[in-house]
Amino acid sequence: MRWIKGFGRFWWDFVIGDDWLAAVLVAVAIGVTAAIAHSHITAWWLMPVAVLGVLWLSLRRAIRSA
């Protein structure tokens, strides 16, 4: 049981890390990209734009809290 708990904590820390909002926004961006691609629209450009937006938001929040 201890091993399972440690494994779960590792993945929580790896995926969520310090900024849970960034993880949620990236997951939403992946879902939106998949939905757009499923409707046969070119969606390769969405993830780089989303990642840049999430990075900007995360940095802005970090600077304001410092």
Jmol script that loads the backbone (N, CA, C; Angstrom):
load data "model"
ATOM      1  N   MET A   1       0.822  -1.186   0.000  1.00  0.00           N
ATOM      2  CA  MET A   1       0.000   0.000   0.000  1.00  0.00           C
ATOM      3  C   MET A   1       0.871   1.258   0.000  1.00  0.00           C
ATOM      4  N   ARG A   2       1.979   1.216   0.709  1.00  0.00           N
ATOM      5  CA  ARG A   2       2.877   2.368   0.770  1.00  0.00           C
ATOM      6  C   ARG A   2       3.444   2.697  -0.609  1.00  0.00           C
ATOM      7  N   TRP A   3       3.763   1.661  -1.380  1.00  0.00           N
ATOM      8  CA  TRP A   3       4.296   1.852  -2.721  1.00  0.00           C
ATOM      9  C   TRP A   3       3.266   2.538  -3.609  1.00  0.00           C
ATOM     10  N   ILE A   4       2.012   2.120  -3.530  1.00  0.00           N
ATOM     11  CA  ILE A   4       0.943   2.715  -4.335  1.00  0.00           C
ATOM     12  C   ILE A   4       0.736   4.177  -3.958  1.00  0.00           C
ATOM     13  N   LYS A   5       0.774   4.468  -2.684  1.00  0.00           N
ATOM     14  CA  LYS A   5       0.615   5.846  -2.212  1.00  0.00           C
ATOM     15  C   LYS A   5       1.767   6.724  -2.715  1.00  0.00           C
ATOM     16  N   GLY A   6       2.976   6.212  -2.644  1.00  0.00           N
ATOM     17  CA  GLY A   6       4.139   6.955  -3.146  1.00  0.00           C
ATOM     18  C   GLY A   6       4.079   7.166  -4.646  1.00  0.00           C
ATOM     19  N   PHE A   7       3.620   6.161  -5.367  1.00  0.00           N
ATOM     20  CA  PHE A   7       3.475   6.257  -6.826  1.00  0.00           C
ATOM     21  C   PHE A   7       2.446   7.327  -7.183  1.00  0.00           C
ATOM     22  N   GLY A   8       1.334   7.334  -6.471  1.00  0.00           N
ATOM     23  CA  GLY A   8       0.304   8.346  -6.711  1.00  0.00           C
ATOM     24  C   GLY A   8       0.795   9.748  -6.386  1.00  0.00           C
ATOM     25  N   ARG A   9       1.535   9.893  -5.298  1.00  0.00           N
ATOM     26  CA  ARG A   9       2.085  11.205  -4.935  1.00  0.00           C
ATOM     27  C   ARG A   9       3.082  11.697  -5.973  1.00  0.00           C
ATOM     28  N   PHE A  10       3.901  10.786  -6.501  1.00  0.00           N
ATOM     29  CA  PHE A  10       4.853  11.168  -7.545  1.00  0.00           C
ATOM     30  C   PHE A  10       4.121  11.731  -8.750  1.00  0.00           C
ATOM     31  N   TRP A  11       3.109  11.014  -9.233  1.00  0.00           N
ATOM     32  CA  TRP A  11       2.396  11.471 -10.424  1.00  0.00           C
ATOM     33  C   TRP A  11       1.615  12.752 -10.163  1.00  0.00           C
ATOM     34  N   TRP A  12       1.050  12.907  -8.976  1.00  0.00           N
ATOM     35  CA  TRP A  12       0.355  14.148  -8.633  1.00  0.00           C
ATOM     36  C   TRP A  12       1.347  15.316  -8.684  1.00  0.00           C
ATOM     37  N   ASP A  13       2.511  15.142  -8.074  1.00  0.00           N
ATOM     38  CA  ASP A  13       3.513  16.200  -8.061  1.00  0.00           C
ATOM     39  C   ASP A  13       4.074  16.457  -9.459  1.00  0.00           C
ATOM     40  N   PHE A  14       4.233  15.405 -10.253  1.00  0.00           N
ATOM     41  CA  PHE A  14       4.779  15.553 -11.608  1.00  0.00           C
ATOM     42  C   PHE A  14       3.806  16.280 -12.526  1.00  0.00           C
ATOM     43  N   VAL A  15       2.530  15.927 -12.471  1.00  0.00           N
ATOM     44  CA  VAL A  15       1.539  16.525 -13.367  1.00  0.00           C
ATOM     45  C   VAL A  15       1.057  17.868 -12.841  1.00  0.00           C
ATOM     46  N   ILE A  16       0.679  17.938 -11.602  1.00  0.00           N
ATOM     47  CA  ILE A  16       0.130  19.168 -11.032  1.00  0.00           C
ATOM     48  C   ILE A  16       1.251  20.117 -10.637  1.00  0.00           C
ATOM     49  N   GLY A  17       2.237  19.630  -9.934  1.00  0.00           N
ATOM     50  CA  GLY A  17       3.376  20.456  -9.543  1.00  0.00           C
ATOM     51  C   GLY A  17       2.976  21.610  -8.655  1.00  0.00           C
ATOM     52  N   ASP A  18       3.551  22.773  -8.922  1.00  0.00           N
ATOM     53  CA  ASP A  18       3.303  23.955  -8.108  1.00  0.00           C
ATOM     54  C   ASP A  18       2.085  24.740  -8.566  1.00  0.00           C
ATOM     55  N   ASP A  19       1.653  24.543  -9.799  1.00  0.00           N
ATOM     56  CA  ASP A  19       0.581  25.378 -10.351  1.00  0.00           C
ATOM     57  C   ASP A  19      -0.534  24.488 -10.911  1.00  0.00           C
ATOM     58  N   TRP A  20      -1.544  24.243 -10.101  1.00  0.00           N
ATOM     59  CA  TRP A  20      -2.657  23.389 -10.529  1.00  0.00           C
ATOM     60  C   TRP A  20      -3.434  24.022 -11.676  1.00  0.00           C
ATOM     61  N   LEU A  21      -3.491  25.350 -11.718  1.00  0.00           N
ATOM     62  CA  LEU A  21      -4.233  26.027 -12.780  1.00  0.00           C
ATOM     63  C   LEU A  21      -3.589  25.775 -14.143  1.00  0.00           C
ATOM     64  N   ALA A  22      -2.270  25.793 -14.201  1.00  0.00           N
ATOM     65  CA  ALA A  22      -1.572  25.517 -15.460  1.00  0.00           C
ATOM     66  C   ALA A  22      -1.876  24.094 -15.934  1.00  0.00           C
ATOM     67  N   ALA A  23      -1.892  23.138 -15.019  1.00  0.00           N
ATOM     68  CA  ALA A  23      -2.189  21.757 -15.393  1.00  0.00           C
ATOM     69  C   ALA A  23      -3.611  21.628 -15.931  1.00  0.00           C
ATOM     70  N   VAL A  24      -4.552  22.304 -15.297  1.00  0.00           N
ATOM     71  CA  VAL A  24      -5.946  22.259 -15.762  1.00  0.00           C
ATOM     72  C   VAL A  24      -6.078  22.908 -17.131  1.00  0.00           C
ATOM     73  N   LEU A  25      -5.435  24.049 -17.324  1.00  0.00           N
ATOM     74  CA  LEU A  25      -5.532  24.743 -18.607  1.00  0.00           C
ATOM     75  C   LEU A  25      -4.890  23.946 -19.746  1.00  0.00           C
ATOM     76  N   VAL A  26      -3.788  23.282 -19.478  1.00  0.00           N
ATOM     77  CA  VAL A  26      -3.167  22.435 -20.502  1.00  0.00           C
ATOM     78  C   VAL A  26      -4.081  21.251 -20.820  1.00  0.00           C
ATOM     79  N   ALA A  27      -4.712  20.660 -19.817  1.00  0.00           N
ATOM     80  CA  ALA A  27      -5.646  19.553 -20.057  1.00  0.00           C
ATOM     81  C   ALA A  27      -6.841  20.024 -20.887  1.00  0.00           C
ATOM     82  N   VAL A  28      -7.349  21.213 -20.598  1.00  0.00           N
ATOM     83  CA  VAL A  28      -8.452  21.776 -21.386  1.00  0.00           C
ATOM     84  C   VAL A  28      -7.993  22.023 -22.819  1.00  0.00           C
ATOM     85  N   ALA A  29      -6.789  22.554 -22.992  1.00  0.00           N
ATOM     86  CA  ALA A  29      -6.267  22.808 -24.337  1.00  0.00           C
ATOM     87  C   ALA A  29      -6.122  21.509 -25.129  1.00  0.00           C
ATOM     88  N   ILE A  30      -5.688  20.444 -24.475  1.00  0.00           N
ATOM     89  CA  ILE A  30      -5.584  19.141 -25.144  1.00  0.00           C
ATOM     90  C   ILE A  30      -6.970  18.662 -25.581  1.00  0.00           C
ATOM     91  N   GLY A  31      -7.955  18.820 -24.705  1.00  0.00           N
ATOM     92  CA  GLY A  31      -9.319  18.417 -25.052  1.00  0.00           C
ATOM     93  C   GLY A  31      -9.890  19.225 -26.198  1.00  0.00           C
ATOM     94  N   VAL A  32      -9.677  20.540 -26.175  1.00  0.00           N
ATOM     95  CA  VAL A  32     -10.177  21.391 -27.257  1.00  0.00           C
ATOM     96  C   VAL A  32      -9.475  21.051 -28.567  1.00  0.00           C
ATOM     97  N   THR A  33      -8.179  20.826 -28.518  1.00  0.00           N
ATOM     98  CA  THR A  33      -7.439  20.441 -29.723  1.00  0.00           C
ATOM     99  C   THR A  33      -7.959  19.123 -30.277  1.00  0.00           C
ATOM    100  N   ALA A  34      -8.221  18.171 -29.413  1.00  0.00           N
ATOM    101  CA  ALA A  34      -8.758  16.884 -29.867  1.00  0.00           C
ATOM    102  C   ALA A  34     -10.140  17.054 -30.490  1.00  0.00           C
ATOM    103  N   ALA A  35     -10.975  17.885 -29.888  1.00  0.00           N
ATOM    104  CA  ALA A  35     -12.322  18.103 -30.426  1.00  0.00           C
ATOM    105  C   ALA A  35     -12.266  18.782 -31.791  1.00  0.00           C
ATOM    106  N   ILE A  36     -11.397  19.764 -31.929  1.00  0.00           N
ATOM    107  CA  ILE A  36     -11.263  20.449 -33.217  1.00  0.00           C
ATOM    108  C   ILE A  36     -10.709  19.499 -34.272  1.00  0.00           C
ATOM    109  N   ALA A  37      -9.696  18.729 -33.915  1.00  0.00           N
ATOM    110  CA  ALA A  37      -9.112  17.778 -34.861  1.00  0.00           C
ATOM    111  C   ALA A  37     -10.117  16.699 -35.251  1.00  0.00           C
ATOM    112  N   HIS A  38     -10.969  16.314 -34.320  1.00  0.00           N
ATOM    113  CA  HIS A  38     -11.986  15.294 -34.607  1.00  0.00           C
ATOM    114  C   HIS A  38     -13.004  15.792 -35.630  1.00  0.00           C
ATOM    115  N   SER A  39     -13.200  17.094 -35.681  1.00  0.00           N
ATOM    116  CA  SER A  39     -14.140  17.652 -36.654  1.00  0.00           C
ATOM    117  C   SER A  39     -13.460  17.968 -37.986  1.00  0.00           C
ATOM    118  N   HIS A  40     -12.283  17.399 -38.200  1.00  0.00           N
ATOM    119  CA  HIS A  40     -11.534  17.493 -39.460  1.00  0.00           C
ATOM    120  C   HIS A  40     -11.106  18.920 -39.790  1.00  0.00           C
ATOM    121  N   ILE A  41     -10.785  19.684 -38.761  1.00  0.00           N
ATOM    122  CA  ILE A  41     -10.222  21.014 -38.932  1.00  0.00           C
ATOM    123  C   ILE A  41      -8.771  20.941 -38.466  1.00  0.00           C
ATOM    124  N   THR A  42      -7.873  21.580 -39.197  1.00  0.00           N
ATOM    125  CA  THR A  42      -6.467  21.577 -38.823  1.00  0.00           C
ATOM    126  C   THR A  42      -6.297  22.269 -37.476  1.00  0.00           C
ATOM    127  N   ALA A  43      -5.738  21.556 -36.509  1.00  0.00           N
ATOM    128  CA  ALA A  43      -5.650  22.078 -35.148  1.00  0.00           C
ATOM    129  C   ALA A  43      -4.230  22.039 -34.590  1.00  0.00           C
ATOM    130  N   TRP A  44      -3.240  21.826 -35.425  1.00  0.00           N
ATOM    131  CA  TRP A  44      -1.862  21.703 -34.925  1.00  0.00           C
ATOM    132  C   TRP A  44      -1.377  22.983 -34.260  1.00  0.00           C
ATOM    133  N   TRP A  45      -1.902  24.099 -34.649  1.00  0.00           N
ATOM    134  CA  TRP A  45      -1.451  25.408 -34.163  1.00  0.00           C
ATOM    135  C   TRP A  45      -1.977  25.733 -32.764  1.00  0.00           C
ATOM    136  N   LEU A  46      -3.028  25.049 -32.330  1.00  0.00           N
ATOM    137  CA  LEU A  46      -3.675  25.413 -31.072  1.00  0.00           C
ATOM    138  C   LEU A  46      -2.807  25.126 -29.841  1.00  0.00           C
ATOM    139  N   MET A  47      -2.142  23.994 -29.801  1.00  0.00           N
ATOM    140  CA  MET A  47      -1.347  23.655 -28.616  1.00  0.00           C
ATOM    141  C   MET A  47      -0.177  24.613 -28.391  1.00  0.00           C
ATOM    142  N   PRO A  48       0.605  24.983 -29.414  1.00  0.00           N
ATOM    143  CA  PRO A  48       1.671  25.964 -29.143  1.00  0.00           C
ATOM    144  C   PRO A  48       1.128  27.297 -28.632  1.00  0.00           C
ATOM    145  N   VAL A  49       0.016  27.747 -29.193  1.00  0.00           N
ATOM    146  CA  VAL A  49      -0.595  28.997 -28.731  1.00  0.00           C
ATOM    147  C   VAL A  49      -1.085  28.849 -27.292  1.00  0.00           C
ATOM    148  N   ALA A  50      -1.713  27.725 -26.987  1.00  0.00           N
ATOM    149  CA  ALA A  50      -2.222  27.482 -25.637  1.00  0.00           C
ATOM    150  C   ALA A  50      -1.084  27.393 -24.621  1.00  0.00           C
ATOM    151  N   VAL A  51      -0.013  26.725 -24.987  1.00  0.00           N
ATOM    152  CA  VAL A  51       1.121  26.592 -24.066  1.00  0.00           C
ATOM    153  C   VAL A  51       1.750  27.957 -23.799  1.00  0.00           C
ATOM    154  N   LEU A  52       1.888  28.772 -24.829  1.00  0.00           N
ATOM    155  CA  LEU A  52       2.417  30.128 -24.626  1.00  0.00           C
ATOM    156  C   LEU A  52       1.492  30.949 -23.725  1.00  0.00           C
ATOM    157  N   GLY A  53       0.192  30.819 -23.930  1.00  0.00           N
ATOM    158  CA  GLY A  53      -0.764  31.530 -23.084  1.00  0.00           C
ATOM    159  C   GLY A  53      -0.715  31.071 -21.638  1.00  0.00           C
ATOM    160  N   VAL A  54      -0.631  29.772 -21.427  1.00  0.00           N
ATOM    161  CA  VAL A  54      -0.559  29.227 -20.062  1.00  0.00           C
ATOM    162  C   VAL A  54       0.755  29.647 -19.401  1.00  0.00           C
ATOM    163  N   LEU A  55       1.846  29.628 -20.156  1.00  0.00           N
ATOM    164  CA  LEU A  55       3.131  30.066 -19.614  1.00  0.00           C
ATOM    165  C   LEU A  55       3.076  31.532 -19.209  1.00  0.00           C
ATOM    166  N   TRP A  56       2.493  32.369 -20.057  1.00  0.00           N
ATOM    167  CA  TRP A  56       2.364  33.798 -19.747  1.00  0.00           C
ATOM    168  C   TRP A  56       1.535  33.994 -18.478  1.00  0.00           C
ATOM    169  N   LEU A  57       0.405  33.296 -18.396  1.00  0.00           N
ATOM    170  CA  LEU A  57      -0.454  33.424 -17.223  1.00  0.00           C
ATOM    171  C   LEU A  57       0.260  32.943 -15.961  1.00  0.00           C
ATOM    172  N   SER A  58       0.955  31.829 -16.060  1.00  0.00           N
ATOM    173  CA  SER A  58       1.658  31.283 -14.907  1.00  0.00           C
ATOM    174  C   SER A  58       2.767  32.227 -14.439  1.00  0.00           C
ATOM    175  N   LEU A  59       3.523  32.774 -15.373  1.00  0.00           N
ATOM    176  CA  LEU A  59       4.581  33.713 -15.004  1.00  0.00           C
ATOM    177  C   LEU A  59       4.006  34.987 -14.400  1.00  0.00           C
ATOM    178  N   ARG A  60       2.913  35.461 -14.955  1.00  0.00           N
ATOM    179  CA  ARG A  60       2.263  36.660 -14.431  1.00  0.00           C
ATOM    180  C   ARG A  60       1.799  36.447 -12.994  1.00  0.00           C
ATOM    181  N   ARG A  61       1.198  35.284 -12.731  1.00  0.00           N
ATOM    182  CA  ARG A  61       0.751  34.965 -11.373  1.00  0.00           C
ATOM    183  C   ARG A  61       1.933  34.840 -10.420  1.00  0.00           C
ATOM    184  N   ALA A  62       3.041  34.259 -10.893  1.00  0.00           N
ATOM    185  CA  ALA A  62       4.229  34.087 -10.032  1.00  0.00           C
ATOM    186  C   ALA A  62       4.860  35.434  -9.701  1.00  0.00           C
ATOM    187  N   ILE A  63       4.905  36.326 -10.670  1.00  0.00           N
ATOM    188  CA  ILE A  63       5.496  37.644 -10.427  1.00  0.00           C
ATOM    189  C   ILE A  63       4.634  38.442  -9.453  1.00  0.00           C
ATOM    190  N   ARG A  64       3.338  38.374  -9.591  1.00  0.00           N
ATOM    191  CA  ARG A  64       2.448  39.110  -8.690  1.00  0.00           C
ATOM    192  C   ARG A  64       2.508  38.585  -7.266  1.00  0.00           C
ATOM    193  N   SER A  65       2.736  37.299  -7.092  1.00  0.00           N
ATOM    194  CA  SER A  65       2.747  36.729  -5.742  1.00  0.00           C
ATOM    195  C   SER A  65       4.099  36.910  -5.061  1.00  0.00           C
ATOM    196  N   ALA A  66       5.115  37.280  -5.801  1.00  0.00           N
ATOM    197  CA  ALA A  66       6.462  37.431  -5.207  1.00  0.00           C
ATOM    198  C   ALA A  66       6.642  38.754  -4.518  1.00  0.00           C
TER     199      ALA A  66
END
end "model"
wireframe off; spacefill off
backbone 0.3
color backbone group
